[in-house]
Amino acid sequence: MRLPKRGAGSSVTRRLLALSGALAVAAGLLTSLAPAASAADSTTDLGVLMPSVASRSGVVAAGGGKVFVSANTRIIVADTRGVLTGSITGLSAAAGLALSPEGTRLYAALGGSHQVAEVDTADLTIIRRIDLTAYPCPVNLSLSGSRLWVGHGCYRETGGGVIGLDLSAPVPVPVPIDADTFDAPRVAVAGDTLAVANTSAESSDLLIYDVSDTPATLRGTIESHPNDQGLPNGLALTPDGSTVISVAADTHQLAAWDTTSLAKVRDYATEAADSPAAVAISPDGAHIAGGWKSAFTLYGTPTATTLHQTTPPAAHSLGSLAFSGADVFGVLRGNNDKRLRLWRLHGVTLPSSKLTLTGPSRATAYEEFTLTGRLTLSDGSAPGVQTLTVTRRSPISGSPVTPLPDVTTAADGTFTITDTQPPTKVTYDVLWNGSTDHRWSKAHRTISITLPPSSLTLSGPSEGSVGEQLQFSGVLKAGDRVFPSTTTLKVHRALARADLTQLFELTPAPDGSFSFTDTPTGPGEYTYAVEWEGDTSHRGTWVERDVTVLEQQE
């Protein structure tokens, strides 16, 4: 498949207009528009709106080969590729989600009906609904073993708090541990540690509880103002419960706190300038995912090293995050259309790889050109023979993408791509989909492809007299082609490099040779220019010659 051809010869016209002084031309660069999100990452429209910021929906949970997203009246279900597979309907204000470790049970906070729903993830049926009418508006959930912790509280109202539910009981009885909070507190539990983050600007403390026995015992409080903790937007615990990660809106960063000493352990730095939205810790505790409205960062947990950074697709804000194997899933909300979308960051926790792609910035139309590249792995090892996906597109936004044959690397990761194109500007994208050991990578190269050049020569006198016939001759060359009788050359004349005038047109001989004469009627500095506008096989060209014409000597 070839891209549409573009016109040629415009450069000749610009030069001639500049010669006459009739037009000033401003040239601009056409830049390639890269996608907001990488090709190996994916975005799936969930088909629902979340128009109000007061909605507590848009929470993601992943496990057991499935991904779940709360969406008000339903929970949307996808597979681990982000492909939608079903939904759980008949819900009221579905908000926080929690999955059992094996992924067989999903628990959903239903703020509208003041319940927690227990779902069999195999067939997506609701097994039971736990009544929480006495503790209205359940929002945030966290599960450890058979005990589910619930942060409840109606939006922007007092009377919220935290309760524990023993899910092994036929009818779980709520056991409150924190009462009369503003809105619904964030909760996170791991091992014998429960972290509770109050969400009011007046009281944004972190409360750490020991839940090894019932009732829970307050271990201590991390006060907001002395520690610059700020208003928590997210909360997570390492799997052993030793460290709590909080998200602070005022400092725009993540902070780690020791749950025994209550001292700050470390900060997780970011370049994001907007408010943080979420935090998640991988099941093995090795990675922390931090989400800001306009940024995503993956950290190494113990070192706070930044391992990967990226941004959501344009015009989207990032919300809830969840790990799924080597992937991270995030929920996006459209800034303009308010639609919820599922964002898959494919293989983001794996060691990185790098693709390079080099080639000419310009190439000649209809002639083969070559691009070369290399795949390298972060540990320096040879990648072996790998398959790369190659596509071709116009750099103009919205243009179709043309798949090209896959390319296979040599054992050292090197590869070559050859192609032939008509006149156009084209971008080549090369993608390695990654492996079980390394993250995918991609590279691109934009090439301007033009017709082959042509040339003109023009011979003649450098001086002459008024009334004297001037004789000119020249040759048009365009490779080894023979010119048909329809070929036209335009002859122009200007006096003092102004007032450019076309004198006539002429047809060159088949070999491109031509001649013409002219008789100036007045003295001055004359410029003669011959123009060929080009055709579908060669670029146009032009040539000029200056002649000084003097008055006739008496």
N, C-alpha and C positions, 0 to 999 in steps of 0.2 A: 504494500500500500504506500502510495506517495502522497505527500502533502501538496496542497494547491500551489501552483506557481505564482510568483509575484512579478510585477512589472520591472523592467530594466530601463536604463537610460536616463533616469532622473538626474544623475550627477552631471550629465552633460548640460542639461537645461539650466541647472543651478549655476554652472560656470559661465554660461553665456549670458544669463541674466545679470550676474555680477559684473561681467565685462561692460554691459550697457549702463550699469548704475541704477537699474530700475527696481531692484529688489534686494533686500537684505535677508539672508536665510539663517535661522537659528536651528541648530541640530541638537537633539536630545538622545540620551541613552535609553534603550528599552531593556529593562531589567527582568530577570527571571523571578516569577512569583512561586516561592516554595510553599508547599502545604504547611499549616500550623502545627499539624501533628504528623509524625513520621509514618512512612508507608506501612511498616510492620506493626505499628499500633493501630487500633481500630476504634471507631465510634459508632454506637448503635442507638438509633432513635427509639425510645421506650414507648412512644405513642401517647404520652400523657403530659398535661400541663401542670406547672406548679406556680400559679400566678402570684401567690401571697408569700411574703417572707415569714409570715406567722406559721406557715405549714411546717410541721416537724417531719414530714415525709422526705424521701430522697436519701434514705439510709441503705447502705450496701453491706451484705454479709456473704461470705463465700466458704464453701466446704462441701465435701461429699460429691464432688464433680458438678456442683451447681452454683449459680450466683443468684442472689435474691436482692431485689430493690423494693423498698416500701414506696407506695405511690397512692396515698390517701385511701381510696376505696378498694385497693387491691395490692397484692405483692406480685411483682413481675419476676419471672424466672427465666434464666438464660443458662446455656452451658458454659464451659470454661473457655470457649472461643469468643464468647459474647453474643452468640446466636440465640435469639429468643425462642423458648421452647414451651412456655405456658404461663399461667397466672393463677393466683389464689384470690378469689373474688368474694364479695359480700362482706367487706370489712368497713370499719368506720374510723377514719383518721389514723391509718396505720403509720407508725413512726419507727421507734427503735427496734432492732432485730438482734437476736442472739442464736447461735448455732451450737448444738452439742459437738464435742470434739470429733466424733465419728461422722458427723454430718447427717444423722438420721432424723434429728428433731430440730425444728425451727420454732423459735419463740418470738412473737410479735406483740409489741405494745399497741393497743387500740385505744387511742385517747378519746375517741368519740363515744364509744360504748363502755369505757372504763373497765377494760378487760385486758388480760394477756391470753393470746391464742397460742395453743400448741399444735404444730403442724407435722404430719408425717411427710417427710420430704420425698419418699419413694413415689407416692401417688398424689401428693399435694392436698390431702384431705385434712380438715381441722379435727383433731382428736378430742380436744376439750377447750373450753373457755373458762379462765379463772376470773371470778368476779372480784373487782377492786372498787366497787361503788363507794366504799368508805375512804378510799384513797384515789380520788378522781384524777383523770388526765395522765395516765401512765405514758411516759415518753422514752426514757433511756433504760436500756437493759444491759446486764453483764452476767455471764454464767460461769460458775466454777463447780464442777461435780454435779450434784443434784440440787444445788442452791442457786436460785435466780435472784439477782438484786435489781430492784426497779426504782428509778428516779421518776417521781410523779409530781405534777403541778400544772395547773392551767396557765395559759400564756399570759405573761405580765400580771400575774396575780399572786398573792400570798397564799399560804396554806399548803405548800408543797412539801416534799420530804422524800425519804428513802425507806423502802421496806424490803424484807427478805422473804422468799418463798421456798419452802422445801418441796421440790417437785416429786419426790418419792411418795409423798402423802397422796391418798386418793383425792382429798380436797385440801389443797394447800392453804394454810392459815397465814395471812400477812403478819410479819413481825416488824414493827417500825423501829428504826434506829436514829432517824434524824427527822425533825418535824419543824413545820412552820417556816419553810424556806420560800424564797421568792422564785417563782417559776419552777421548772423541774431540774433538780441537780443532775450533773453528769456522774456516772458511776463506772468504775472499772475494778474488776476483781481478778486475783490470781493467787493460788495457794491459800494462805491464811490471811491475806491482806486485801482490804477493800479501801479504795480511794474514792472520796466523794468531793466533787467540786461544786460549790454554790455558784450560781450564775447571776447574782445581782451585783451592780456596781458598788452598792453599799457594803456587801459582805461577799467577797470573792475568795474566801479562804479554801485551802485544801485540807480536808479532814481525813486522817489515816486511821483505819479501824483494824483490830485483830478480830477475825471472824472464825478462829479455830474452835470457838464454843458459842453457845447461845445463852444469853444475848451477846451481841458484838460489843467489844470493849474499845473505847476511843484510845488510840495509841498516842495521838498528838495532832497538833494543828500547824499547818504551814500558813502563816498569816500573809495576806496579800500585799499590803503596802510596804512593810519593811523589806520584803523579798522581791518587790517589783513583779509579783506574780500576775496581777491584772485580772481581767475578766476571762475565765477559761472558756475556750471555744471547743476544746477537745481534751480527751483524757485516755491514757493507756498505761498498762502495767507490763513490765517484763514478765515472762512466764513464771519465774520463781517468786514474783511479788516483791523483789528487793528494791526495785526502782520504779518510780512513777514518772511518766512523761506528761507534762501539761503544755497546753497551747495558750499563750498569753497574747491578747489582742493589743495591749498597750506597747509591748516590746517587740512585737512582730516576730517572735522567735519561739522555739521550743526549749523547754528547760527540763532537766532530769533532777529528781530529788530522791535521796535515800529514805526509804520508808521506815527505817529504824531510828536513825539519828535526826531525820527531818532536815538535813542540810542539803543545799544545792550541790549536785555532783558535777554538772557540766551544762553548758548551753550548746544548742545546735544552731550554728550561724546560718543566715540566709541573706540573699540579696533582694528578696521580695520586699516591696514597699507597702503592700496592702495587708489587710488583716488575715491571720491564719484561719483556716477553716476546719482542719481535721488532722488527726494523728492516728497511726496504726503501727503495731509491732508485729513482725513476722512470728509464726508459731514457734520457731526455734530461737527467737530472741536476738537473732543476728542483725536484723535490719529494722530501721525505723522509716516509715513513710510519712512525710510532712506535706500537707496540702495548704496552699494559700489560694485565694480566689483566682489568681492569675499565674500560679507557679506550682510545680511539684518538685520535691527534692527527696532523694533516697540517701539515708545515712547508714554508716556502720554504727551499731548501737554503742559498743564500749569506747570507741575512739572519737565519735562524732565526726568522722571523716565523710565528706560529701562524695558519694559514689556516682550519682547520676542526677542531672537536672534537666527539666524540660518545661514547656508551657502548654496549657490546654489549647484546643482549637480556638481560633479567634471568636470573639463575642460570646464566650462562655465563662462561667464561674465554676470553680471546682469546689465540691463539697465532701461528702463522706468517702472514706478509703477502706479497702480490705485486701489482704494478701490472698493469693490463690496459687499455690506452688511457687514457681519462679515469677509469676505475674503479680501485678497490682491492678485492682479495679477501682475506678473512681466514678462518682456520680457528677455529671455536669448539668448546669442549668443555663439555658440560653438567656443571654442578657436582653435580647429583643423579643424572641418568640416564646420565652418562658417554658420551653419544652425540656423535659428531662432526657438525658442521654447517658449511656453507659460507656465509659472510656476504659479500654483495655491497654495497659502498658505491658507489652509483651516481653517476657524474659528480662524484666528490668533489674532483678536481683542477681543476674548472672554476671560473670566477668565480661568486660567489654571486648568488642572487636572493632576493626577499623577498615573501611574500604577507601581506596583512593582511585580516582579516575582522571587521567590526563589525555590531552589531545589538542589538536589545533584550535585556535579561536576562530579561524576562518578556513573554509574549504571551497573547492571549486565544484559547481553543480555538475551532476552526471559523471563525476569522477570518484572513484573509490577513495575513501579516507579511513584512517585507523585511529582508534582510541585504545589506550593501554591502561591497566590498573593492577592493583594488588590488594589482596585480603590479608590482614595481619591480626594476630590474636594478642591479647593483653599480656600473656605470659611469655611472649616471644617464640612460642613453638610454631612449627610449620602447620598450617591448617589442613594439609592434605588436599586431595581432590574434592572440590566443592562445587555445587551448582548455584549459579547466580541468575536472578530474574532481571531481564532488561526490557525497558519500555522507552518509547519515544513520544515526545509531546511538543506542542508549540509552547513557548513561554508565556503566551497570552492566557490570562486567567479564564477558566471554563473551557479550554480547548480539549478535544478528545485525546485520550491516551492510547497509543498503538503498541500492543505487545509485540516484542521481537523474540526471535529464538533464544532460549536459554544459553548461557555461556558456562563452560566448565573450566575451572582453574587448574593450573598445574599444581603439583604437590607443594610447591613453595608459595602458592597463593596468587601467582601472576596470571593475567588473562588478557585477551585481545578481542576487540570488537571492530568489525569493518562494516561500512554502510555506504550507500550511494543515495543522494537526494537531489531533488530539483532546487531552484533558488528558494530559500526560506531561512528562518531562524529556528533552530530546533534544540531541545534539551533532551539529553539521554540520562535516564535514571537507572542505576544498578543497585540491586538489593540482594543481600544475603540474609536468609530467613533465620540464621542462627542455628544453634545445636543445643543439646542438653547441657553443654558445658559453657557456652559463650553466647552473649547477647547478639542479636541481629545488628546489622549496620547497613548504611547505604551511602551512595555518592552520586553526584550529578555533574554534567558538563554541558555547557551551552555553546553551540557553534553557529556562526553566521555563514550561510552557504550562498555563494554568488555565482553568476555565470562566468565563464572564462573571459579574459579580457580580449579586446581588439586593439588595433593601433592604426594611426593615420600619420603619414608624412606629408609635408607641404613644402615644395621648393619654388623659388621665384626671386625676383629682384628685391634688393633692400632699398633701392632708390629709384625714382622715376620723375617724369615731368608732367605737368598739366597737359592733358590732351594726348599723352603718349599711352599706347596700349601696353598693359602689363600682362605678362604670360606666366601662369602658374601650373604646376603639375604635382602629382602626389600618388600615393599608394595606400589603399585600405587593406589591412591584413587581419584575418581572424582564423588563426591556425592555418590549415592547408585547404580551407574550403574554397570552392568556386562560387562566385557571386551570381545570382540569377539576375535577369533583366529587370526584375521588380525592385532591386536595391536602389535606394535613393540617398544621395548626399545633399545636404543643405549648405549653401555658401552664404556667409554673412560678411558684412563690412561695417566697421565703426570708424568714425573720425574723432581723433583725440580721445579714444577709448570711451566714447559716449554715443548715444543714439544708435544703438545696434540695429541694423537693418538687414533683413534677408534679401539677398539679390536674386537668387534663383535656385533651382534644384537641378542636379545632374545625375546621370546613371554611370557608374564606373564600368570598366570592362570586366569580363569574367575573372581576370586575375587581380582585380581591385584597382588597377591603374586608372587615372583620370587626369583631365586638364581643363583649364578654363582661362578666360581673359577678362580684363576689366579696364576701363579708361576713365580715370578720375577727372573731374571737371574743375577742381580747385586744389590749391595747395594744402598741405597739412600732414599730420602724422596719422596714417591709416593702419588699421588692423584688419586683416582678412582671416576669417575662421571657417573651417570646414567641419561639419558635424555629421556623424552617423549615429542614429538613435538606438542602434542595436536591434536584436530580434530575440526569438525564444532560445537561441543557442549561444549567443555571445552578448556581452555587455557593450553598450554604446561607447563611443569615444569622440574626441574632437582634437583639432590642432589649429594653431594660429600662426600668423606671420605678420611682422610689422614692416611697413614700407613708408619711407619718407618721400613725399611728392612735393617737388619744387616748382616755382613759376618757370615758364618757358624762358630760356635765355634769348635776348634780342640778337 
